[in-house]
Amino acid sequence: MHAKLGDHLIVESPTTGATKRDGEIIGLHHSDGTPPYDVRWSDTNRVTLVYPGPDAHVHHPEHNPKPGHLR
């Protein structure tokens, strides 16, 4: 897993019906973008140190096409 500042960490829920969590990566501890990350969670606005597990993935917002844009 590799991230850059501004990417989003998405943690999928381990149970059916529970909500996933997401937050902005605001701090990196390794220059190569590997965990752990400082994440500001969207649901609480709190910042925590996160060692992502297998239920997490990084979303790189700049890699998504704009609505209506075809590649």
C-alpha positions in Angstrom: 0.0 0.0 0.0 1.3 3.4 -1.0 -0.2 6.9 -0.5 0.4 10.5 -1.0 -0.8 13.5 1.1 -4.4 14.2 0.2 -5.2 10.6 -0.7 -8.1 9.0 1.1 -8.0 5.9 3.2 -11.1 3.8 3.0 -11.7 1.1 5.6 -14.4 -1.3 4.6 -16.7 -2.7 7.3 -15.9 -6.2 8.4 -19.6 -6.8 9.1 -22.6 -6.7 6.8 -24.8 -3.6 7.3 -22.1 -1.6 9.1 -20.7 1.6 7.5 -17.2 2.0 6.1 -14.9 4.7 7.4 -13.0 7.2 5.3 -10.5 9.9 6.0 -7.9 12.1 4.4 -4.2 11.1 4.7 -2.6 14.2 6.2 0.7 12.8 7.4 3.2 10.3 6.1 5.9 8.6 8.2 7.9 7.1 5.4 9.1 8.8 2.2 8.0 5.9 0.0 4.3 6.4 1.1 4.0 3.1 3.0 2.0 3.0 6.3 1.5 4.2 9.0 -0.5 7.3 8.1 -1.9 10.2 10.0 -5.6 10.2 9.0 -8.3 12.9 9.6 -11.5 10.9 9.7 -14.5 12.4 7.9 -17.0 11.2 10.6 -15.2 12.7 13.6 -12.7 15.2 12.2 -10.2 13.6 14.6 -6.6 12.7 13.5 -5.2 9.3 14.4 -2.2 7.2 13.5 -3.3 4.3 11.3 -1.7 1.0 10.4 -4.2 -0.1 7.7 -5.3 -3.7 7.8 -6.4 -5.9 4.9 -9.9 -4.3 4.9 -8.4 -0.9 3.9 -7.4 0.6 0.6 -6.1 4.0 -0.6 -8.2 6.1 -3.0 -6.2 8.5 -5.2 -8.7 11.2 -6.1 -6.6 12.8 -9.0 -6.7 9.5 -10.9 -10.4 9.5 -11.4 -11.8 11.1 -14.6 -14.2 14.1 -14.1 -17.9 13.3 -14.6 -18.7 13.1 -18.2 -15.1 12.6 -19.2 -14.3 9.5 -21.2 -10.8 8.0 -21.5 
